[in-house]
Amino acid sequence: MAVSARQVKNKRDADGKLTGRAGTVYDVNVKYKNAEGERKAYVKKGFVTKREAQKHEAEMKTKLLNPNFVELIQSKNNQTVKEYLNDWLETHVHTNLRPGTYATYSNIVKNYIVPKVGNVQLTQLTPVMLDKMFKQYLDSGLKPSTVLNIKRLLSVSLEHARKYRYIETNAAKDTLTKLSPTQNTAPPFDIEQMKTLLTSVSNTVWEMPVLLGGLYGLRRSEISGLRWENVDLENNIFEVAEQLPFKLPPNTTIIKEMAPTKSKASMRQLPITEYAKPFFEKQLKIQEMQKQYAQENNLIYYNNDLVVAKQDGTPVLPDWISTQFSHLLEALDLPHIRFHDLRHGAATNMHQLTGDFFTVGEILGHTGIAASLGMSLNFEMVTSRYVDVRMERKKQVIDVYHSEIDKADGQALKPMTGKNIPTPKKNKYIGFEL
């Protein structure tokens, strides 16, 4: 029979998860001839229902009449983990996800997965192999968060392979290694720490990035890509509608075209509060002085219309922000966090002050913000996605946060000095060195 029933002690559900209960599964076995006339068998096991197995059998009987499809099936049956993941990166990740995500996934595959299990046949990959790989990386000192990212990538990619019926089970989902996503993660800055940081970087190149990241929750690329044409100081509003292109060359002087934001939810309008407005006005005035100084002294000024830019108007790269932010905190004797954690601090502080997680999510361009705050899903959260958060409510939430920042007793710390620290100093352009 082409479809046969089989009893198992631990049956999986439709999503491939073990149920802990015995049951019946169905296997498909279709006889066919390859291009050389040799008799072969196409086998796929573990269908949850007989109807699903019969449907797959009918589809395969038709497809196996095509010699090209037969060759494809044979290659899939013999492909290695490396071959599958490289194909998955190009056909799924590169097509459907952001360039930054593609680069991150490619790095994980190349540097961590392929060296350990890349030559293993996809159908022979087991949970034991992956658990051994995770243990080796943990024993070598690799951060648990990095190992967790490796496991997550494998789980997602192998689940796609299972749904395509390249494999029967997802080996990554059956591993026993326990990893915590929050292990050794520094807490976000509270209001006092945020005020101290903002006060300490006053009148330096860090002032606007810290304001936009720590008080509005903008991402690095959104800060680097914010243009004055999207800032309306007359009506006290600015729009996050674009970001700096991914992997911009270090010596880029002119931005020909901006990249879209991370997602549609990331496109948002935000209010310029009374507390924040002087920062925007000062930044605009400084850049006007830089342009005038360049013109008077026959210097080149690259007018990219960027709110955060170098003294000659060229863009500040997100990677520079991340790298130098670590040195900045070290120089100020502040706890180490990533620059992206300023965004987490903005979310946490606004939520603690107002309790309005949905509006906080809209402010950050991230409607799933409740999960990142450790909150459970409920009916209100599910239905709130259909609510239009008006500018008035965003302003109320941000005003509460900015007012608390204004009242906080943050004090400027020691000047930014030390190796690789952008020490405030004048150069041929008005302002400070980047």
PERAKA-V271613 format. One record per backbone hydrogen bond with DSSP energy under -1.0 kcal/mol. CO is the residue of the C=O (numbers start at 1). NH is the residue of the N-H. E is the energy in kcal/mol with one decimal. If there is no record, write none. Layout:
# PERAKA-V271613
CO;NH;E
CO;NH;E
This chain:
# PERAKA-V271613
2;29;-3.2
4;27;-2.9
6;25;-2.9
8;23;-2.2
11;19;-2.7
13;16;-1.9
17;13;-2.4
21;11;-3.6
23;8;-2.7
25;6;-2.6
26;47;-2.7
27;4;-2.3
28;44;-2.2
30;42;-3.3
32;40;-3.7
34;37;-2.0
38;34;-2.1
40;32;-2.4
42;30;-2.8
44;28;-3.5
47;26;-2.1
49;53;-1.7
50;54;-2.7
51;55;-2.3
52;56;-2.1
53;57;-2.4
54;58;-2.3
55;59;-2.0
56;60;-2.5
57;61;-2.3
58;62;-1.4
59;63;-2.4
60;64;-2.8
62;65;-1.2
63;66;-1.9
66;70;-1.9
67;71;-1.9
68;72;-1.7
69;73;-2.5
70;74;-2.2
71;75;-2.1
72;76;-2.2
73;77;-2.2
74;78;-1.0
79;122;-2.4
80;84;-2.5
81;85;-2.7
82;86;-2.4
83;87;-1.9
84;88;-2.7
85;89;-2.5
86;90;-1.6
87;91;-2.7
88;92;-2.2
88;93;-1.6
89;94;-3.1
92;96;-2.6
93;97;-2.4
98;102;-2.4
99;103;-2.4
100;104;-2.1
101;105;-2.9
102;106;-2.5
103;107;-1.9
104;108;-2.0
105;109;-2.5
106;110;-2.6
107;111;-2.6
108;112;-2.0
108;113;-1.6
109;114;-2.7
113;117;-2.7
114;118;-1.8
117;120;-1.3
118;82;-2.4
120;81;-2.6
121;124;-1.7
126;130;-1.6
127;131;-2.8
128;132;-2.2
129;133;-1.9
130;134;-2.7
131;135;-2.3
132;136;-2.3
133;137;-2.0
134;138;-2.4
135;139;-2.9
136;140;-1.4
137;142;-2.2
138;141;-1.3
143;147;-2.0
144;148;-2.4
145;149;-1.7
146;150;-1.9
147;151;-2.3
148;152;-2.5
149;153;-2.3
150;154;-2.2
151;155;-2.5
152;156;-2.4
153;157;-2.7
154;158;-2.7
155;159;-1.4
156;160;-1.6
157;161;-1.7
158;162;-2.2
159;163;-2.3
160;164;-1.8
161;166;-2.7
162;165;-1.2
180;183;-1.0
182;185;-1.8
190;194;-2.5
191;195;-2.4
192;196;-2.4
193;197;-2.5
194;198;-2.4
195;199;-2.7
196;200;-2.2
197;201;-1.5
199;202;-1.1
201;204;-1.6
204;207;-1.6
206;210;-2.4
207;211;-2.2
208;212;-2.9
209;213;-2.4
210;214;-3.0
211;215;-2.0
212;218;-2.5
219;223;-2.2
220;224;-2.6
221;225;-1.2
221;244;-1.7
226;307;-2.7
227;230;-1.8
228;231;-1.9
230;239;-2.7
232;237;-2.1
236;272;-1.9
237;232;-3.2
238;270;-3.2
240;268;-1.6
243;259;-2.6
249;252;-1.7
259;243;-2.8
268;240;-3.4
270;238;-2.7
273;277;-2.3
276;279;-1.0
276;280;-1.5
277;281;-2.6
278;282;-2.4
279;283;-2.2
280;284;-2.3
281;285;-2.1
282;286;-2.5
283;287;-2.1
284;288;-2.0
285;289;-2.0
286;290;-2.1
287;291;-2.3
288;292;-2.2
289;293;-2.7
290;294;-2.4
291;295;-2.2
292;296;-2.4
293;297;-1.4
294;299;-3.3
295;298;-1.1
302;304;-1.8
305;228;-2.6
310;313;-2.1
312;302;-3.4
314;310;-2.9
317;321;-1.7
318;322;-2.2
319;323;-2.5
320;324;-2.6
321;325;-1.7
322;326;-1.1
324;328;-2.3
325;329;-2.3
326;330;-1.7
327;331;-2.3
328;332;-1.7
329;334;-2.4
339;342;-1.8
340;344;-1.0
341;345;-2.4
342;346;-2.3
343;347;-2.1
344;348;-2.7
345;349;-2.8
346;350;-2.3
347;351;-2.2
348;352;-2.6
349;353;-1.8
350;354;-1.8
351;355;-2.9
355;357;-1.3
356;360;-2.0
357;361;-2.1
358;362;-2.0
359;363;-2.4
360;364;-2.0
361;366;-3.3
366;369;-1.3
368;371;-1.0
369;373;-1.1
370;375;-2.5
371;374;-1.5
378;382;-2.1
379;383;-2.4
380;384;-1.8
383;386;-1.7
384;387;-2.0
390;394;-1.8
391;395;-2.7
392;396;-2.0
393;397;-2.2
394;398;-2.7
395;399;-2.9
396;400;-1.8
397;401;-1.6
398;402;-3.0
399;403;-2.5
400;404;-1.6
401;405;-2.0
402;406;-2.3
403;407;-1.8
404;408;-1.3
418;421;-1.5
421;423;-1.9
429;427;-1.1
